Amino acid sequence: MDKYPHLLIFSLIKTIEMDRKRLTELTINDLLENEVWEYWMADNIEYVRASDKTAITEDSNTTYIVATDFVFKNRSKHLGFCSPQEAGSLDQIQPVIISRKGQIEFYKENDWTEDEVNNALSSFGLDRQNVFPIVYTTRIKCNREVFTGTLTDFNENK
């Protein structure tokens, strides 16, 4: 029996804390290194941790986000992530593109203000007509299929 079990517990907690990062800190390099990330929320903060999974299923108790390719109407390509496990509505999929200016979400619970739309579009240096529709495709399979969808505007998908 370990003489100092509290040290082992402290070590495990430190390892978990070192492996995790806030979702808002996830970068393109992170997604290129690991295409699947475990997702959870604690104290109203969203966290992720790299996963060694190469495919996911919707019957998992763990929520995942996965590297996702986005292609704009003007054919420019972008990398981001989504959560295809419960792929039904946009609020479950939560598509996000990572740009040089940060993460750009395409779904919010409330309606987008004109300023929010303009800020998001300015992150790409494009107008709405060059951005939408956006086709997105996951880089890994969920339930043995690559997940794909189309964003027709902010808060709207097909």
C-alpha positions as CSV (number, residue, x, y, z in Angstrom):
1,M,0.0,0.0,0.0
2,D,1.2,3.5,-0.9
3,K,2.5,5.3,2.1
4,Y,1.3,8.7,0.7
5,P,-1.9,8.1,-1.2
6,H,-2.7,11.8,-1.2
7,L,0.5,12.4,-3.3
8,L,-0.7,9.9,-5.9
9,I,-4.2,11.6,-6.1
10,F,-2.5,15.1,-6.4
11,S,-0.3,13.7,-9.2
12,L,-3.3,12.4,-11.1
13,I,-5.2,15.6,-10.7
14,K,-2.2,17.6,-12.0
15,T,-1.8,15.2,-15.0
16,I,-5.5,15.7,-15.9
17,E,-5.2,19.5,-15.5
18,M,-2.1,19.5,-17.7
19,D,-3.8,17.5,-20.5
20,R,-6.9,19.7,-20.6
21,K,-7.3,23.1,-22.1
22,R,-10.2,25.5,-22.5
23,L,-12.1,25.0,-25.7
24,T,-11.5,28.6,-26.6
25,E,-7.7,27.9,-26.6
26,L,-8.0,25.0,-29.1
27,T,-5.9,25.9,-32.2
28,I,-5.5,24.7,-35.8
29,N,-2.2,23.0,-34.8
30,D,-4.1,21.1,-32.0
31,L,-6.6,19.8,-34.6
32,L,-3.9,18.8,-37.0
33,E,-2.1,16.8,-34.2
34,N,-5.3,15.2,-32.8
35,E,-8.5,15.0,-34.9
36,V,-10.7,13.9,-31.9
37,W,-11.0,15.7,-28.6
38,E,-13.0,14.9,-25.5
39,Y,-15.3,17.7,-24.4
40,W,-16.8,18.5,-21.1
41,M,-18.0,21.5,-19.0
42,A,-17.0,22.3,-15.5
43,D,-18.0,25.5,-13.5
44,N,-19.4,27.0,-16.8
45,I,-16.1,26.6,-18.6
46,E,-15.8,24.4,-21.6
47,Y,-12.7,22.1,-21.7
48,V,-11.2,19.7,-24.1
49,R,-8.5,17.0,-24.0
50,A,-6.9,15.2,-26.9
51,S,-8.3,11.7,-27.5
52,D,-6.6,8.7,-29.1
53,K,-9.8,7.7,-30.9
54,T,-9.9,7.5,-34.7
55,A,-13.7,7.2,-34.9
56,I,-16.6,8.0,-32.6
57,T,-20.1,6.6,-32.0
58,E,-23.2,8.4,-30.7
59,D,-23.8,5.8,-28.0
60,S,-20.6,7.0,-26.1
61,N,-21.0,8.6,-22.7
62,T,-18.3,11.0,-23.6
63,T,-18.9,14.0,-25.8
64,Y,-16.4,14.6,-28.6
65,I,-15.5,17.4,-30.9
66,V,-13.8,16.4,-34.2
67,A,-11.6,18.2,-36.8
68,T,-13.9,19.4,-39.6
69,D,-13.2,20.9,-43.0
70,F,-15.3,23.8,-44.1
71,V,-15.6,25.0,-47.8
72,F,-17.0,28.4,-48.4
73,K,-19.1,29.4,-51.4
74,N,-16.0,31.1,-52.9
75,R,-14.2,27.7,-52.6
76,S,-11.8,28.8,-49.8
77,K,-11.1,26.1,-47.3
78,H,-11.0,26.4,-43.5
79,L,-10.4,24.1,-40.6
80,G,-12.5,23.9,-37.4
81,F,-14.5,21.5,-35.4
82,C,-18.0,20.2,-34.7
83,S,-19.7,17.6,-32.5
84,P,-21.4,15.1,-34.8
85,Q,-22.4,12.6,-32.2
86,E,-26.0,13.7,-31.9
87,A,-26.1,15.2,-35.4
88,G,-29.6,16.4,-35.6
89,S,-29.9,20.1,-35.2
90,L,-27.4,22.9,-35.5
91,D,-27.4,23.5,-31.7
92,Q,-26.1,20.0,-31.2
93,I,-23.5,20.0,-34.0
94,Q,-22.1,23.4,-33.0
95,P,-19.8,24.0,-36.1
96,V,-16.8,26.3,-35.4
97,I,-14.0,27.6,-37.7
98,I,-10.7,28.6,-36.3
99,S,-9.3,31.6,-38.1
100,R,-6.2,33.7,-37.5
101,K,-8.5,36.0,-35.4
102,G,-9.9,33.2,-33.3
103,Q,-12.8,30.8,-33.2
104,I,-15.9,31.7,-35.2
105,E,-19.1,30.1,-34.2
106,F,-22.0,29.6,-36.6
107,Y,-24.6,28.8,-34.0
108,K,-25.8,30.9,-31.0
109,E,-28.9,30.4,-28.9
110,N,-30.0,34.0,-29.6
111,D,-30.4,35.7,-32.9
112,W,-27.2,37.3,-34.3
113,T,-27.0,41.1,-34.2
114,E,-25.7,42.8,-37.3
115,D,-22.5,43.8,-35.5
116,E,-21.9,40.1,-34.5
117,V,-22.4,39.0,-38.1
118,N,-20.1,41.8,-39.4
119,N,-17.4,40.8,-36.8
120,A,-17.6,37.2,-37.8
121,L,-17.4,37.9,-41.5
122,S,-14.5,40.4,-41.0
123,S,-12.5,37.5,-39.5
124,F,-12.5,36.0,-42.9
125,G,-12.2,39.3,-44.8
126,L,-15.2,38.3,-46.9
127,D,-18.8,39.3,-47.3
128,R,-21.8,37.0,-46.7
129,Q,-22.2,36.2,-50.5
130,N,-18.7,34.7,-50.6
131,V,-19.1,32.7,-47.4
132,F,-22.5,31.0,-47.6
133,P,-23.4,28.3,-48.2
134,I,-20.7,26.5,-46.3
135,V,-20.2,22.8,-46.7
136,Y,-18.6,21.1,-43.8
137,T,-17.2,17.5,-43.5
138,T,-15.7,15.8,-40.5
139,R,-12.2,14.3,-40.9
140,I,-13.2,11.2,-38.9
141,K,-16.2,8.9,-38.9
142,C,-19.1,9.0,-36.5
143,N,-21.1,5.8,-36.5
144,R,-19.0,4.5,-39.5
145,E,-19.8,7.5,-41.7
146,V,-18.1,10.8,-42.3
147,F,-20.6,13.5,-41.3
148,T,-21.3,16.4,-43.7
149,G,-23.7,19.3,-43.6
150,T,-24.4,22.7,-45.1
151,L,-24.6,26.0,-43.4
152,T,-26.9,28.4,-45.3
153,D,-26.3,31.4,-42.9
154,F,-25.6,32.0,-39.2
155,N,-27.9,29.8,-37.1
156,E,-29.2,28.1,-40.3
157,N,-28.4,24.8,-41.9
158,K,-30.0,22.3,-44.4
